[in-house]
Amino acid sequence: MSDKKRSPIRVLIADDEAEVRDAYRQIAEDEPQRCVLIDANADSATVAAKVWAVLRERLPASDSRNETARA
């Protein structure tokens, strides 16, 4: 593990209100390293696959907790 402190992973499911949606879009635009938007209009398996893809991309390869949690 590097000396750099890791930020916690946060998952948020936001209401479909336009103001809330727009606010999170702005956060994602301003801080793309911190916030990823995933369209949840697809079926649950597709959404889950997108979430796992983002997590695998952003977490170190040596962190196998994600694969264990999925098993």
N, CA, C and O atoms as a GROMACS GRO file, in nm:
protein
  284
    1MET      N    1   0.084  -0.118   0.000
    1MET     CA    2   0.000   0.000   0.000
    1MET      C    3   0.089   0.124   0.000
    1MET      O    4   0.191   0.127   0.069
    2SER      N    5   0.052   0.220  -0.074
    2SER     CA    6   0.131   0.342  -0.082
    2SER      C    7   0.112   0.427   0.043
    2SER      O    8   0.023   0.402   0.125
    3ASP      N    9   0.197   0.529   0.055
    3ASP     CA   10   0.186   0.621   0.168
    3ASP      C   11   0.065   0.711   0.156
    3ASP      O   12   0.020   0.770   0.255
    4LYS      N   13   0.013   0.721   0.038
    4LYS     CA   14  -0.102   0.807   0.012
    4LYS      C   15  -0.227   0.747   0.077
    4LYS      O   16  -0.257   0.629   0.057
    5LYS      N   17  -0.298   0.827   0.151
    5LYS     CA   18  -0.420   0.780   0.218
    5LYS      C   19  -0.530   0.755   0.116
    5LYS      O   20  -0.555   0.838   0.029
    6ARG      N   21  -0.595   0.641   0.127
    6ARG     CA   22  -0.706   0.607   0.037
    6ARG      C   23  -0.833   0.677   0.081
    6ARG      O   24  -0.860   0.691   0.200
    7SER      N   25  -0.909   0.720  -0.017
    7SER     CA   26  -1.040   0.776   0.011
    7SER      C   27  -1.140   0.662   0.021
    7SER      O   28  -1.125   0.561  -0.049
    8PRO      N   29  -1.239   0.675   0.106
    8PRO     CA   30  -1.339   0.568   0.114
    8PRO      C   31  -1.421   0.564  -0.014
    8PRO      O   32  -1.435   0.664  -0.085
    9ILE      N   33  -1.475   0.447  -0.042
    9ILE     CA   34  -1.564   0.432  -0.158
    9ILE      C   35  -1.704   0.458  -0.108
    9ILE      O   36  -1.749   0.400  -0.009
   10ARG      N   37  -1.773   0.544  -0.177
   10ARG     CA   38  -1.911   0.576  -0.140
   10ARG      C   39  -2.001   0.542  -0.257
   10ARG      O   40  -1.968   0.571  -0.372
   11VAL      N   41  -2.114   0.482  -0.228
   11VAL     CA   42  -2.212   0.450  -0.329
   11VAL      C   43  -2.339   0.526  -0.294
   11VAL      O   44  -2.384   0.523  -0.180
   12LEU      N   45  -2.394   0.592  -0.392
   12LEU     CA   46  -2.514   0.670  -0.369
   12LEU      C   47  -2.617   0.636  -0.474
   12LEU      O   48  -2.587   0.632  -0.593
   13ILE      N   49  -2.737   0.613  -0.431
   13ILE     CA   50  -2.847   0.596  -0.523
   13ILE      C   51  -2.935   0.719  -0.503
   13ILE      O   52  -2.995   0.737  -0.397
   14ALA      N   53  -2.942   0.802  -0.604
   14ALA     CA   54  -3.011   0.930  -0.592
   14ALA      C   55  -3.154   0.920  -0.642
   14ALA      O   56  -3.186   0.840  -0.730
   15ASP      N   57  -3.237   1.002  -0.586
   15ASP     CA   58  -3.376   1.015  -0.629
   15ASP      C   59  -3.378   1.066  -0.772
   15ASP      O   60  -3.280   1.122  -0.820
   16ASP      N   61  -3.487   1.046  -0.839
   16ASP     CA   62  -3.499   1.085  -0.979
   16ASP      C   63  -3.545   1.230  -0.994
   16ASP      O   64  -3.594   1.268  -1.101
   17GLU      N   65  -3.531   1.310  -0.891
   17GLU     CA   66  -3.568   1.450  -0.900
   17GLU      C   67  -3.466   1.524  -0.985
   17GLU      O   68  -3.346   1.502  -0.972
   18ALA      N   69  -3.514   1.610  -1.072
   18ALA     CA   70  -3.426   1.681  -1.166
   18ALA      C   71  -3.318   1.761  -1.094
   18ALA      O   72  -3.203   1.760  -1.138
   19GLU      N   73  -3.352   1.829  -0.986
   19GLU     CA   74  -3.253   1.910  -0.915
   19GLU      C   75  -3.143   1.824  -0.855
   19GLU      O   76  -3.025   1.860  -0.860
   20VAL      N   77  -3.181   1.710  -0.798
   20VAL     CA   78  -3.082   1.619  -0.740
   20VAL      C   79  -2.994   1.563  -0.850
   20VAL      O   80  -2.871   1.562  -0.838
   21ARG      N   81  -3.055   1.517  -0.956
   21ARG     CA   82  -2.981   1.461  -1.070
   21ARG      C   83  -2.883   1.563  -1.126
   21ARG      O   84  -2.767   1.531  -1.152
   22ASP      N   85  -2.928   1.685  -1.145
   22ASP     CA   86  -2.842   1.791  -1.199
   22ASP      C   87  -2.726   1.822  -1.105
   22ASP      O   88  -2.614   1.846  -1.150
   23ALA      N   89  -2.752   1.821  -0.976
   23ALA     CA   90  -2.646   1.849  -0.879
   23ALA      C   91  -2.538   1.741  -0.884
   23ALA      O   92  -2.419   1.773  -0.881
   24TYR      N   93  -2.578   1.615  -0.893
   24TYR     CA   94  -2.479   1.507  -0.900
   24TYR      C   95  -2.406   1.508  -1.034
   24TYR      O   96  -2.288   1.473  -1.040
   25ARG      N   97  -2.472   1.546  -1.138
   25ARG     CA   98  -2.402   1.560  -1.267
   25ARG      C   99  -2.294   1.667  -1.257
   25ARG      O  100  -2.185   1.651  -1.312
   26GLN      N  101  -2.324   1.775  -1.188
   26GLN     CA  102  -2.226   1.882  -1.172
   26GLN      C  103  -2.107   1.834  -1.088
   26GLN      O  104  -1.992   1.864  -1.121
   27ILE      N  105  -2.134   1.761  -0.981
   27ILE     CA  106  -2.026   1.707  -0.900
   27ILE      C  107  -1.938   1.614  -0.984
   27ILE      O  108  -1.816   1.621  -0.977
   28ALA      N  109  -2.000   1.528  -1.062
   28ALA     CA  110  -1.924   1.434  -1.146
   28ALA      C  111  -1.840   1.508  -1.249
   28ALA      O  112  -1.728   1.466  -1.280
   29GLU      N  113  -1.893   1.616  -1.302
   29GLU     CA  114  -1.818   1.696  -1.399
   29GLU      C  115  -1.701   1.767  -1.331
   29GLU      O  116  -1.591   1.773  -1.386
   30ASP      N  117  -1.725   1.821  -1.212
   30ASP     CA  118  -1.622   1.895  -1.140
   30ASP      C  119  -1.515   1.805  -1.078
   30ASP      O  120  -1.398   1.843  -1.069
   31GLU      N  121  -1.554   1.685  -1.037
   31GLU     CA  122  -1.463   1.595  -0.967
   31GLU      C  123  -1.473   1.452  -1.022
   31GLU      O  124  -1.518   1.362  -0.951
   32PRO      N  125  -1.432   1.430  -1.146
   32PRO     CA  126  -1.448   1.298  -1.208
   32PRO      C  127  -1.369   1.188  -1.139
   32PRO      O  128  -1.404   1.070  -1.151
   33GLN      N  129  -1.263   1.223  -1.066
   33GLN     CA  130  -1.188   1.122  -0.993
   33GLN      C  131  -1.264   1.073  -0.871
   33GLN      O  132  -1.233   0.967  -0.816
   34ARG      N  133  -1.362   1.149  -0.828
   34ARG     CA  134  -1.437   1.118  -0.706
   34ARG      C  135  -1.576   1.062  -0.732
   34ARG      O  136  -1.629   0.987  -0.650
   35CYS      N  137  -1.636   1.099  -0.843
   35CYS     CA  138  -1.776   1.068  -0.866
   35CYS      C  139  -1.797   1.014  -1.007
   35CYS      O  140  -1.749   1.073  -1.105
   36VAL      N  141  -1.867   0.904  -1.017
   36VAL     CA  142  -1.900   0.844  -1.146
   36VAL      C  143  -2.051   0.829  -1.154
   36VAL      O  144  -2.114   0.780  -1.060
   37LEU      N  145  -2.108   0.870  -1.263
   37LEU     CA  146  -2.251   0.851  -1.283
   37LEU      C  147  -2.274   0.726  -1.367
   37LEU      O  148  -2.208   0.706  -1.469
   38ILE      N  149  -2.366   0.643  -1.322
   38ILE     CA  150  -2.402   0.522  -1.395
   38ILE      C  151  -2.552   0.525  -1.415
   38ILE      O  152  -2.629   0.536  -1.320
   39ASP      N  153  -2.592   0.514  -1.540
   39ASP     CA  154  -2.734   0.516  -1.574
   39ASP      C  155  -2.799   0.388  -1.523
   39ASP      O  156  -2.758   0.278  -1.560
   40ALA      N  157  -2.899   0.402  -1.439
   40ALA     CA  158  -2.965   0.286  -1.379
   40ALA      C  159  -3.094   0.249  -1.450
   40ALA      O  160  -3.178   0.178  -1.394
   41ASN      N  161  -3.111   0.295  -1.573
   41ASN     CA  162  -3.232   0.262  -1.647
   41ASN      C  163  -3.228   0.123  -1.709
   41ASN      O  164  -3.331   0.072  -1.753
   42ALA      N  165  -3.112   0.060  -1.712
   42ALA     CA  166  -3.100  -0.074  -1.768
   42ALA      C  167  -3.145  -0.177  -1.663
   42ALA      O  168  -3.180  -0.141  -1.551
   43ASP      N  169  -3.143  -0.304  -1.702
   43ASP     CA  170  -3.178  -0.409  -1.607
   43ASP      C  171  -3.069  -0.417  -1.498
   43ASP      O  172  -2.958  -0.367  -1.517
   44SER      N  173  -3.102  -0.478  -1.387
   44SER     CA  174  -3.012  -0.478  -1.271
   44SER      C  175  -2.878  -0.544  -1.300
   44SER      O  176  -2.776  -0.501  -1.246
   45ALA      N  177  -2.875  -0.647  -1.382
   45ALA     CA  178  -2.748  -0.714  -1.413
   45ALA      C  179  -2.656  -0.621  -1.491
   45ALA      O  180  -2.535  -0.620  -1.468
   46THR      N  181  -2.711  -0.543  -1.582
   46THR     CA  182  -2.631  -0.450  -1.660
   46THR      C  183  -2.577  -0.338  -1.572
   46THR      O  184  -2.460  -0.300  -1.582
   47VAL      N  185  -2.662  -0.286  -1.485
   47VAL     CA  186  -2.617  -0.180  -1.393
   47VAL      C  187  -2.508  -0.234  -1.301
   47VAL      O  188  -2.407  -0.168  -1.280
   48ALA      N  189  -2.528  -0.352  -1.246
   48ALA     CA  190  -2.427  -0.412  -1.158
   48ALA      C  191  -2.295  -0.432  -1.232
   48ALA      O  192  -2.189  -0.407  -1.175
   49ALA      N  193  -2.301  -0.476  -1.355
   49ALA     CA  194  -2.178  -0.496  -1.433
   49ALA      C  195  -2.105  -0.363  -1.453
   49ALA      O  196  -1.982  -0.359  -1.447
   50LYS      N  197  -2.179  -0.256  -1.476
   50LYS     CA  198  -2.116  -0.124  -1.492
   50LYS      C  199  -2.052  -0.079  -1.362
   50LYS      O  200  -1.943  -0.023  -1.364
   51VAL      N  201  -2.119  -0.102  -1.250
   51VAL     CA  202  -2.064  -0.063  -1.120
   51VAL      C  203  -1.935  -0.140  -1.093
   51VAL      O  204  -1.835  -0.080  -1.055
   52TRP      N  205  -1.938  -0.272  -1.114
   52TRP     CA  206  -1.817  -0.353  -1.091
   52TRP      C  207  -1.705  -0.311  -1.185
   52TRP      O  208  -1.588  -0.311  -1.144
   53ALA      N  209  -1.736  -0.276  -1.308
   53ALA     CA  210  -1.632  -0.232  -1.402
   53ALA      C  211  -1.562  -0.106  -1.351
   53ALA      O  212  -1.440  -0.095  -1.359
   54VAL      N  213  -1.640  -0.012  -1.299
   54VAL     CA  214  -1.582   0.111  -1.244
   54VAL      C  215  -1.497   0.080  -1.122
   54VAL      O  216  -1.386   0.133  -1.107
   55LEU      N  217  -1.547  -0.006  -1.034
   55LEU     CA  218  -1.471  -0.041  -0.914
   55LEU      C  219  -1.340  -0.111  -0.950
   55LEU      O  220  -1.236  -0.080  -0.893
   56ARG      N  221  -1.345  -0.205  -1.044
   56ARG     CA  222  -1.222  -0.273  -1.085
   56ARG      C  223  -1.122  -0.176  -1.146
   56ARG      O  224  -1.001  -0.190  -1.125
   57GLU      N  225  -1.171  -0.080  -1.220
   57GLU     CA  226  -1.084   0.020  -1.282
   57GLU      C  227  -1.016   0.109  -1.178
   57GLU      O  228  -0.900   0.146  -1.193
   58ARG      N  229  -1.090   0.143  -1.073
   58ARG     CA  230  -1.041   0.242  -0.976
   58ARG      C  231  -0.970   0.183  -0.855
   58ARG      O  232  -0.896   0.254  -0.788
   59LEU      N  233  -0.992   0.056  -0.827
   59LEU     CA  234  -0.927  -0.005  -0.710
   59LEU      C  235  -0.800  -0.076  -0.753
   59LEU      O  236  -0.792  -0.127  -0.865
   60PRO      N  237  -0.702  -0.079  -0.665
   60PRO     CA  238  -0.578  -0.149  -0.698
   60PRO      C  239  -0.602  -0.297  -0.727
   60PRO      O  240  -0.689  -0.360  -0.667
   61ALA      N  241  -0.524  -0.350  -0.818
   61ALA     CA  242  -0.539  -0.491  -0.857
   61ALA      C  243  -0.512  -0.584  -0.740
   61ALA      O  244  -0.565  -0.696  -0.736
   62SER      N  245  -0.431  -0.542  -0.646
   62SER     CA  246  -0.399  -0.628  -0.532
   62SER      C  247  -0.513  -0.639  -0.432
   62SER      O  248  -0.507  -0.722  -0.340
   63ASP      N  249  -0.616  -0.558  -0.447
   63ASP     CA  250  -0.729  -0.560  -0.355
   63ASP      C  251  -0.831  -0.660  -0.407
   63ASP      O  252  -0.908  -0.626  -0.497
   64SER      N  253  -0.833  -0.779  -0.354
   64SER     CA  254  -0.922  -0.884  -0.404
   64SER      C  255  -1.053  -0.891  -0.330
   64SER      O  256  -1.133  -0.982  -0.355
   65ARG      N  257  -1.079  -0.797  -0.239
   65ARG     CA  258  -1.204  -0.801  -0.162
   65ARG      C  259  -1.326  -0.796  -0.252
   65ARG      O  260  -1.427  -0.858  -0.220
   66ASN      N  261  -1.321  -0.725  -0.363
   66ASN     CA  262  -1.436  -0.713  -0.451
   66ASN      C  263  -1.473  -0.847  -0.513
   66ASN      O  264  -1.591  -0.883  -0.519
   67GLU      N  265  -1.375  -0.921  -0.557
   67GLU     CA  266  -1.402  -1.051  -0.617
   67GLU      C  267  -1.456  -1.148  -0.513
   67GLU      O  268  -1.544  -1.229  -0.543
   68THR      N  269  -1.405  -1.140  -0.391
   68THR     CA  270  -1.453  -1.227  -0.284
   68THR      C  271  -1.597  -1.194  -0.251
   68THR      O  272  -1.678  -1.284  -0.230
   69ALA      N  273  -1.631  -1.066  -0.247
   69ALA     CA  274  -1.768  -1.025  -0.214
   69ALA      C  275  -1.866  -1.072  -0.320
   69ALA      O  276  -1.981  -1.101  -0.289
   70ARG      N  277  -1.823  -1.080  -0.444
   70ARG     CA  278  -1.912  -1.122  -0.552
   70ARG      C  279  -1.933  -1.272  -0.554
   70ARG      O  280  -2.034  -1.319  -0.607
   71ALA      N  281  -1.840  -1.348  -0.497
   71ALA     CA  282  -1.846  -1.494  -0.504
   71ALA      C  283  -1.958  -1.549  -0.420
   71ALA      O  284  -1.977  -1.671  -0.414
   0.00000   0.00000   0.00000
